[in-house]
């Protein structure tokens, strides 16, 4: 229901766009980014985030470290590395038992 609301579909009988509409939209955004070297989605999110920061009076002085560390660590590891490190830790734990 929240997704429908975000898309402006407030009534249950509102017609939803087809999947092709979303794919074409994404394709056009990517094409624009390539030709103009401007990431419209990034700019949109930054704009919305900036407004929310002002609206909710959020300070950028404090950062929730638990969320930040999880996201940044996962970005740095490939899937293979995550699996490898998990098995390596599991093996070390099994040997020490």
N, CA, C and O atoms as a MOPAC input file, in Angstrom:
PM7 MOZYME 1SCF
protein

 N      0.81500 1    -1.18800 1     0.00000 1
 C      0.00000 1     0.00000 1     0.00000 1
 C      0.86300 1     1.25800 1     0.00000 1
 O      0.52200 1     2.25600 1    -0.63500 1
 N      1.99900 1     1.20000 1     0.72800 1
 C      2.88000 1     2.36800 1     0.75900 1
 C      3.50700 1     2.62300 1    -0.60900 1
 O      3.69700 1     3.77200 1    -1.00600 1
 N      3.82400 1     1.55300 1    -1.32100 1
 C      4.38300 1     1.70900 1    -2.66000 1
 C      3.36000 1     2.33200 1    -3.59000 1
 O      3.69000 1     3.21700 1    -4.38000 1
 N      2.13200 1     1.87800 1    -3.50100 1
 C      1.07000 1     2.45700 1    -4.33300 1
 C      0.90800 1     3.93300 1    -4.01100 1
 O      0.75600 1     4.75400 1    -4.91500 1
 N      0.93900 1     4.27200 1    -2.74300 1
 C      0.78900 1     5.67400 1    -2.32300 1
 C      1.93900 1     6.50800 1    -2.87300 1
 O      1.72600 1     7.62200 1    -3.35100 1
 N      3.15900 1     5.97300 1    -2.80900 1
 C      4.33200 1     6.69000 1    -3.31700 1
 C      4.22600 1     6.92500 1    -4.82700 1
 O      4.74300 1     7.91600 1    -5.34200 1
 N      3.56300 1     6.02400 1    -5.52100 1
 C      3.38500 1     6.17400 1    -6.96800 1
 C      2.17500 1     7.02800 1    -7.32400 1
 O      1.88600 1     7.24200 1    -8.50100 1
 N      1.47000 1     7.51500 1    -6.30800 1
 C      0.29500 1     8.34400 1    -6.55800 1
 C     -0.96400 1     7.54500 1    -6.82000 1
 O     -1.96500 1     8.08700 1    -7.28800 1
 N     -0.91600 1     6.25600 1    -6.51700 1
 C     -2.07500 1     5.37400 1    -6.72100 1
 C     -2.78800 1     5.22600 1    -5.38900 1
 O     -2.51900 1     4.29500 1    -4.63000 1
 N     -3.69000 1     6.13800 1    -5.11200 1
 C     -4.32000 1     6.17400 1    -3.79800 1
 C     -5.56200 1     5.29800 1    -3.69000 1
 O     -5.90000 1     4.83600 1    -2.60000 1
 N     -6.23000 1     5.07000 1    -4.78400 1
 C     -7.43600 1     4.23700 1    -4.76400 1
 C     -7.07500 1     2.82100 1    -5.20300 1
 O     -6.19500 1     2.64100 1    -6.04500 1
 N     -7.73600 1     1.82900 1    -4.64800 1
 C     -7.42400 1     0.44600 1    -4.99600 1
 C     -7.72800 1     0.12000 1    -6.44500 1
 O     -7.12500 1    -0.79200 1    -7.01000 1
 N     -8.65700 1     0.85100 1    -7.06200 1
 C     -8.98200 1     0.56600 1    -8.46000 1
 C     -8.16700 1     1.41800 1    -9.43900 1
 O     -8.42700 1     1.37700 1   -10.64200 1
 N     -7.18300 1     2.19300 1    -8.95000 1
 C     -6.29000 1     2.92900 1    -9.85000 1
 C     -5.48100 1     1.93700 1   -10.68000 1
 O     -5.01000 1     0.92600 1   -10.15900 1
 N     -5.32400 1     2.22100 1   -11.94400 1
 C     -4.57700 1     1.34100 1   -12.84400 1
 C     -3.08100 1     1.55400 1   -12.62600 1
 O     -2.59400 1     2.68400 1   -12.62800 1
 N     -2.36600 1     0.45000 1   -12.43800 1
 C     -0.91400 1     0.53900 1   -12.24600 1
 C     -0.20400 1     0.51300 1   -13.59500 1
 O     -0.68300 1    -0.12100 1   -14.53600 1
 N      0.93200 1     1.19600 1   -13.69500 1
 C      1.70900 1     1.14200 1   -14.93900 1
 C      2.24300 1    -0.27500 1   -15.17500 1
 O      2.42700 1    -1.04700 1   -14.23400 1
 N      2.48400 1    -0.59400 1   -16.42600 1
 C      3.03400 1    -1.91500 1   -16.74600 1
 C      4.52300 1    -1.93800 1   -16.41000 1
 O      5.14700 1    -0.89400 1   -16.22300 1
 N      5.08100 1    -3.14500 1   -16.33600 1
 C      6.51500 1    -3.27600 1   -16.06600 1
 C      7.34900 1    -2.59000 1   -17.14400 1
 O      8.41000 1    -2.03500 1   -16.85800 1
 N      6.86000 1    -2.63100 1   -18.38800 1
 C      7.58100 1    -1.98900 1   -19.47600 1
 C      7.76800 1    -0.49300 1   -19.22600 1
 O      8.78600 1     0.08200 1   -19.60900 1
 N      6.79600 1     0.12500 1   -18.59000 1
 C      6.88800 1     1.55000 1   -18.27800 1
 C      8.06800 1     1.80800 1   -17.35500 1
 O      8.82800 1     2.75400 1   -17.56300 1
 N      8.22400 1     0.97300 1   -16.33800 1
 C      9.34700 1     1.15000 1   -15.40300 1
 C     10.68600 1     0.87800 1   -16.07700 1
 O     11.65100 1     1.60800 1   -15.85600 1
 N     10.75000 1    -0.16700 1   -16.89700 1
 C     11.99600 1    -0.48000 1   -17.59800 1
 C     12.38000 1     0.65100 1   -18.55200 1
 O     13.54600 1     1.03800 1   -18.62300 1
 N     11.41300 1     1.17100 1   -19.27300 1
 C     11.69000 1     2.26700 1   -20.20400 1
 C     12.14800 1     3.50900 1   -19.44000 1
 O     13.07500 1     4.19700 1   -19.86700 1
 N     11.50400 1     3.79200 1   -18.32100 1
 C     11.89200 1     4.93200 1   -17.49200 1
 C     13.34400 1     4.79000 1   -17.03100 1
 O     14.13100 1     5.73000 1   -17.13800 1
 N     13.68700 1     3.62100 1   -16.52400 1
 C     15.06200 1     3.36300 1   -16.06200 1
 C     16.04500 1     3.46300 1   -17.22000 1
 O     17.13400 1     4.01700 1   -17.06800 1
 N     15.66500 1     2.92900 1   -18.37500 1
 C     16.52800 1     2.98400 1   -19.55800 1
 C     16.79500 1     4.43500 1   -19.96200 1
 O     17.92700 1     4.79000 1   -20.29000 1
 N     15.77200 1     5.25700 1   -19.93900 1
 C     15.93600 1     6.66300 1   -20.30500 1
 C     16.79400 1     7.41500 1   -19.30000 1
 O     17.57900 1     8.28400 1   -19.68100 1
 N     16.65200 1     7.09200 1   -18.03400 1
 C     17.49400 1     7.72800 1   -17.00800 1
 C     18.96100 1     7.35200 1   -17.22900 1
 O     19.84700 1     8.20000 1   -17.12000 1
 N     19.21100 1     6.08400 1   -17.53700 1
 C     20.58900 1     5.63200 1   -17.79500 1
 C     21.15700 1     6.28400 1   -19.04800 1
 O     22.31200 1     6.70900 1   -19.05900 1
 N     20.36200 1     6.36400 1   -20.08800 1
 C     20.81000 1     7.03300 1   -21.31900 1
 C     21.15800 1     8.49100 1   -21.05600 1
 O     22.17000 1     8.99100 1   -21.54800 1
 N     20.32700 1     9.16800 1   -20.28500 1
 C     20.57600 1    10.57100 1   -19.95800 1
 C     21.87600 1    10.70800 1   -19.16100 1
 O     22.66400 1    11.62400 1   -19.39700 1
 N     22.09000 1     9.79700 1   -18.22500 1
 C     23.31200 1     9.83500 1   -17.41900 1
 C     24.54800 1     9.65300 1   -18.28800 1
 O     25.57300 1    10.29500 1   -18.05800 1
 N     24.45300 1     8.77800 1   -19.28900 1
 C     25.58400 1     8.55000 1   -20.19400 1
 C     25.87000 1     9.76000 1   -21.07600 1
 O     27.02300 1    10.16000 1   -21.23600 1
 N     24.82500 1    10.33500 1   -21.64300 1
 C     25.03800 1    11.43200 1   -22.58800 1
 C     25.34800 1    12.75600 1   -21.89400 1
 O     26.18600 1    13.52100 1   -22.37200 1
 N     24.68700 1    13.03300 1   -20.77800 1
 C     24.84300 1    14.32300 1   -20.10000 1
 C     25.78400 1    14.25800 1   -18.89700 1
 O     26.14000 1    15.28800 1   -18.32500 1
 N     26.17900 1    13.05700 1   -18.52100 1
 C     27.04100 1    12.84100 1   -17.35900 1
 C     26.40300 1    13.39700 1   -16.07700 1
 O     27.09000 1    13.95200 1   -15.21900 1
 N     25.08300 1    13.23800 1   -15.96700 1
 C     24.32900 1    13.68900 1   -14.79100 1
 C     23.46900 1    12.52100 1   -14.31500 1
 O     22.67000 1    11.97700 1   -15.07800 1
 N     23.63500 1    12.14300 1   -13.06000 1
 C     22.84700 1    11.05600 1   -12.47200 1
 C     21.59900 1    11.66100 1   -11.83900 1
 O     21.64600 1    12.18800 1   -10.72700 1
 N     20.48400 1    11.58100 1   -12.55800 1
 C     19.24400 1    12.20000 1   -12.08600 1
 C     18.71400 1    11.56100 1   -10.80300 1
 O     18.18700 1    12.25900 1    -9.93600 1
 N     18.85000 1    10.24300 1   -10.67700 1
 C     18.37500 1     9.57700 1    -9.46300 1
 C     19.17100 1    10.03500 1    -8.24900 1
 O     18.60200 1    10.29300 1    -7.18800 1
 N     20.48000 1    10.13700 1    -8.40600 1
 C     21.32400 1    10.59600 1    -7.30500 1
 C     20.93700 1    12.01600 1    -6.90500 1
 O     20.80800 1    12.31900 1    -5.71900 1
 N     20.75400 1    12.87800 1    -7.89200 1
 C     20.37000 1    14.26100 1    -7.60400 1
 C     19.00800 1    14.32800 1    -6.90900 1
 O     18.80700 1    15.12200 1    -5.99000 1
 N     18.09600 1    13.50000 1    -7.35500 1
 C     16.76200 1    13.47400 1    -6.74700 1
 C     16.83400 1    13.03100 1    -5.28700 1
 O     16.23700 1    13.66000 1    -4.41400 1
 N     17.56500 1    11.95100 1    -5.02600 1
 C     17.68900 1    11.47200 1    -3.65800 1
 C     18.39300 1    12.48900 1    -2.76400 1
 O     17.99800 1    12.68600 1    -1.61400 1
 N     19.42500 1    13.12900 1    -3.28600 1
 C     20.12300 1    14.15300 1    -2.49900 1
 C     19.19200 1    15.31800 1    -2.18900 1
 O     19.21900 1    15.86200 1    -1.08400 1
 N     18.37900 1    15.69700 1    -3.15000 1
 C     17.43500 1    16.79400 1    -2.95800 1
 C     16.40300 1    16.44000 1    -1.88200 1
 O     16.14200 1    17.22800 1    -0.97300 1
 N     15.82600 1    15.24700 1    -2.00200 1
 C     14.81500 1    14.80500 1    -1.03600 1
 C     15.44500 1    14.65500 1     0.34800 1
 O     14.85300 1    15.06600 1     1.34600 1
 N     16.62900 1    14.07500 1     0.41200 1
 C     17.30800 1    13.89800 1     1.69400 1
 C     17.61200 1    15.24800 1     2.33200 1
 O     17.44200 1    15.41600 1     3.53900 1
 N     18.05800 1    16.20500 1     1.53300 1
 C     18.32700 1    17.54800 1     2.05100 1
 C     17.08400 1    18.18800 1     2.64800 1
 O     17.14000 1    18.80900 1     3.71000 1
 N     15.96400 1    18.03000 1     1.95800 1
 C     14.70200 1    18.57700 1     2.47500 1
 C     14.30400 1    17.89100 1     3.78400 1
 O     13.84000 1    18.54700 1     4.71700 1
 N     14.48600 1    16.57000 1     3.84800 1
 C     14.13400 1    15.83600 1     5.06000 1
 C     15.03300 1    16.23800 1     6.22800 1
 O     14.56800 1    16.34100 1     7.36300 1
 N     16.29900 1    16.46300 1     5.95900 1
 C     17.22800 1    16.89500 1     7.00700 1
 C     16.76700 1    18.21700 1     7.60000 1
 O     16.77600 1    18.39400 1     8.81800 1
 N     16.36300 1    19.15100 1     6.73300 1
 C     15.87800 1    20.44800 1     7.21700 1
 C     14.53200 1    20.30900 1     7.92900 1
 O     14.32300 1    20.89400 1     8.99100 1
 N     13.62400 1    19.53300 1     7.34100 1
 C     12.28200 1    19.37700 1     7.90000 1
 C     12.31200 1    18.75300 1     9.28900 1
 O     11.61600 1    19.21100 1    10.19500 1
 N     13.11800 1    17.71100 1     9.45500 1
 C     13.16900 1    16.98900 1    10.71700 1
 C     14.29600 1    17.45500 1    11.63900 1
 O     14.52400 1    16.87600 1    12.70100 1
 N     14.99800 1    18.51200 1    11.21500 1
 C     16.07500 1    19.10000 1    12.01700 1
 C     17.09200 1    18.04300 1    12.44300 1
 O     17.40300 1    17.90000 1    13.62600 1
 N     17.60100 1    17.30600 1    11.45700 1
 C     18.55200 1    16.23000 1    11.72000 1
 C     19.96100 1    16.79900 1    11.66300 1
 O     20.29700 1    17.57600 1    10.76900 1
 N     20.77500 1    16.40400 1    12.62400 1
 C     22.16200 1    16.83900 1    12.66400 1
 C     23.03200 1    15.80600 1    11.95900 1
 O     22.83100 1    14.60200 1    12.11700 1
 N     23.98700 1    16.28000 1    11.18800 1
 C     24.91000 1    15.35700 1    10.53100 1
 C     26.16000 1    15.14000 1    11.38200 1
 O     27.14000 1    14.56800 1    10.90600 1
 N     26.13300 1    15.58700 1    12.62100 1
 C     27.28300 1    15.43600 1    13.52200 1
 C     27.37700 1    14.03000 1    14.09600 1
 O     28.47300 1    13.55600 1    14.39200 1
 N     26.24300 1    13.35900 1    14.25600 1
 C     26.23000 1    12.01100 1    14.81800 1
 C     25.80600 1    11.01700 1    13.75000 1
 O     24.89100 1    11.27400 1    12.96800 1
 N     26.48800 1     9.87600 1    13.72900 1
 C     26.17600 1     8.82400 1    12.76700 1
 C     25.97400 1     7.52500 1    13.52900 1
 O     26.76200 1     7.17500 1    14.40800 1
 N     24.90400 1     6.81300 1    13.18000 1
 C     24.68500 1     5.50000 1    13.79300 1
 C     25.72500 1     4.54600 1    13.24900 1
 O     25.64400 1     4.13400 1    12.09200 1
 N     26.68900 1     4.19500 1    14.05400 1
 C     27.82100 1     3.40200 1    13.57500 1
 C     27.43800 1     1.97500 1    13.21300 1
 O     28.00200 1     1.41400 1    12.27400 1
 N     26.49700 1     1.37600 1    13.92900 1
 C     26.16500 1    -0.01200 1    13.61500 1
 C     25.65700 1    -0.13900 1    12.17700 1
 O     26.06200 1    -1.06200 1    11.47100 1
 N     24.79500 1     0.75000 1    11.73300 1
 C     24.28100 1     0.69200 1    10.37200 1
 C     25.35400 1     1.06700 1     9.36800 1
 O     25.46800 1     0.43400 1     8.31900 1
 N     26.13000 1     2.07400 1     9.67000 1
 C     27.15100 1     2.55200 1     8.74500 1
 C     28.21500 1     1.48700 1     8.52000 1
 O     28.63300 1     1.26300 1     7.38400 1
 N     28.65200 1     0.83700 1     9.57300 1
 C     29.70200 1    -0.16400 1     9.43400 1
 C     29.23400 1    -1.37300 1     8.64400 1
 O     29.99000 1    -1.90400 1     7.83100 1
 N     28.02500 1    -1.81200 1     8.85900 1
 C     27.51500 1    -2.96500 1     8.11700 1
 C     27.48500 1    -2.65600 1     6.62800 1
 O     27.96100 1    -3.45000 1     5.81700 1
 N     26.93100 1    -1.51700 1     6.26800 1
 C     26.84500 1    -1.15500 1     4.86000 1
 C     28.19700 1    -0.99500 1     4.21800 1
 O     28.40700 1    -1.48300 1     3.10800 1
 N     29.13000 1    -0.32300 1     4.88400 1
 C     30.42800 1    -0.07800 1     4.27400 1
 C     31.24000 1    -1.36200 1     4.17100 1
 O     31.96800 1    -1.55100 1     3.19700 1
 N     31.13000 1    -2.24400 1     5.15200 1
 C     31.87900 1    -3.49300 1     5.08200 1
 C     31.39200 1    -4.37800 1     3.94800 1
 O     32.19900 1    -4.99300 1     3.25100 1
 N     30.10500 1    -4.44600 1     3.75900 1
 C     29.55800 1    -5.29400 1     2.69700 1
 C     29.96200 1    -4.75500 1     1.32600 1
 O     30.23200 1    -5.52800 1     0.40800 1
 N     30.00100 1    -3.45200 1     1.19100 1
 C     30.39000 1    -2.86000 1    -0.08500 1
 C     31.79900 1    -3.28100 1    -0.46600 1
 O     32.09000 1    -3.51300 1    -1.64000 1
 N     32.66900 1    -3.37700 1     0.52200 1
 C     34.07400 1    -3.67000 1     0.23800 1
 C     34.32800 1    -5.14500 1    -0.08200 1
 O     35.36000 1    -5.47400 1    -0.66700 1
 N     33.43100 1    -6.01700 1     0.28200 1
 C     33.64100 1    -7.43500 1     0.03300 1
 C     32.78800 1    -7.93200 1    -1.12300 1
 O     31.61500 1    -7.57800 1    -1.24900 1
 N     33.37900 1    -8.73500 1    -1.94000 1
 C     32.62000 1    -9.43600 1    -2.97000 1
 C     31.91900 1   -10.61600 1    -2.30600 1
 O     32.26500 1   -10.99900 1    -1.18900 1
 N     30.96200 1   -11.17500 1    -2.97500 1
 C     30.25700 1   -12.33000 1    -2.41200 1
 C     31.22500 1   -13.45800 1    -2.06400 1
 O     31.11300 1   -14.09100 1    -1.01400 1
 N     32.16800 1   -13.69300 1    -2.95700 1
 C     33.14200 1   -14.75400 1    -2.71800 1
 C     33.91300 1   -14.50200 1    -1.42900 1
 O     34.10400 1   -15.41400 1    -0.62400 1
 N     34.35200 1   -13.26800 1    -1.23700 1
 C     35.11400 1   -12.93900 1    -0.04000 1
 C     34.28000 1   -13.11400 1     1.22700 1
 O     34.78400 1   -13.59000 1     2.24400 1
 N     33.01100 1   -12.73300 1     1.16600 1
 C     32.13400 1   -12.91600 1     2.32600 1
 C     31.98700 1   -14.38900 1     2.68000 1
 O     32.07000 1   -14.77000 1     3.84700 1
 N     31.76600 1   -15.21200 1     1.65800 1
 C     31.61000 1   -16.65100 1     1.88500 1
 C     32.91800 1   -17.24100 1     2.39800 1
 O     32.92600 1   -18.02200 1     3.34900 1
 N     34.02600 1   -16.86000 1     1.76000 1
 C     35.33400 1   -17.38200 1     2.14600 1
 C     35.65600 1   -17.03000 1     3.59900 1
 O     36.07400 1   -17.89900 1     4.36400 1
 N     35.47000 1   -15.78800 1     3.98200 1
 C     35.75400 1   -15.36600 1     5.35600 1
 C     34.82600 1   -16.05400 1     6.35200 1
 O     35.24500 1   -16.39100 1     7.45900 1
 N     33.57700 1   -16.26200 1     5.96800 1
 C     32.64000 1   -16.95900 1     6.85800 1
 C     33.08900 1   -18.39400 1     7.10100 1
 O     33.09800 1   -18.86000 1     8.24000 1
 N     33.46600 1   -19.10300 1     6.01800 1
 C     33.92500 1   -20.47500 1     6.16900 1
 C     35.24600 1   -20.53400 1     6.91700 1
 O     35.46200 1   -21.44700 1     7.71500 1
 N     36.13200 1   -19.57900 1     6.67400 1
 C     37.42200 1   -19.56500 1     7.35900 1
 C     37.21900 1   -19.38000 1     8.86300 1
 O     37.86000 1   -20.06800 1     9.65700 1
 N     36.35500 1   -18.48300 1     9.25600 1
 C     36.07400 1   -18.27700 1    10.68700 1
 C     35.42400 1   -19.51300 1    11.29800 1
 O     35.74700 1   -19.91200 1    12.41700 1
 N     34.49900 1   -20.11300 1    10.54100 1
 C     33.83000 1   -21.32100 1    11.03300 1
 C     34.85300 1   -22.44000 1    11.23700 1
 O     34.80200 1   -23.15200 1    12.24000 1
 N     35.78100 1   -22.59600 1    10.29100 1
 C     36.80700 1   -23.64000 1    10.38800 1
 C     37.71100 1   -23.41600 1    11.57300 1
 O     38.05900 1   -24.37000 1    12.27000 1
 N     38.10300 1   -22.17300 1    11.82200 1
 C     38.96900 1   -21.85900 1    12.96700 1
 C     38.23600 1   -22.16600 1    14.26400 1
 O     38.81900 1   -22.70900 1    15.20200 1
 N     36.95900 1   -21.81800 1    14.31200 1
 C     36.18400 1   -22.09800 1    15.51500 1
 C     36.05000 1   -23.59400 1    15.74100 1
 O     36.08700 1   -24.03700 1    16.88900 1
 N     35.89700 1   -24.39000 1    14.68800 1
 C     35.73500 1   -25.83200 1    14.81300 1
 C     37.05600 1   -26.47100 1    15.28900 1
 O     37.04400 1   -27.41200 1    16.08300 1
 N     38.18400 1   -25.95300 1    14.79900 1
 C     39.48900 1   -26.48600 1    15.17700 1
 C     39.76100 1   -26.20100 1    16.66300 1
 O     40.31100 1   -27.04800 1    17.36700 1
 N     39.37700 1   -25.01500 1    17.13200 1
 C     39.64900 1   -24.65700 1    18.52600 1
 C     38.77400 1   -25.42000 1    19.50700 1
 O     39.09000 1   -25.47800 1    20.69500 1
 N     37.68000 1   -26.00500 1    19.03100 1
 C     36.82200 1   -26.79700 1    19.92000 1
 C     37.48200 1   -28.10400 1    20.19700 1
 O     36.93400 1   -28.93100 1    20.92500 1

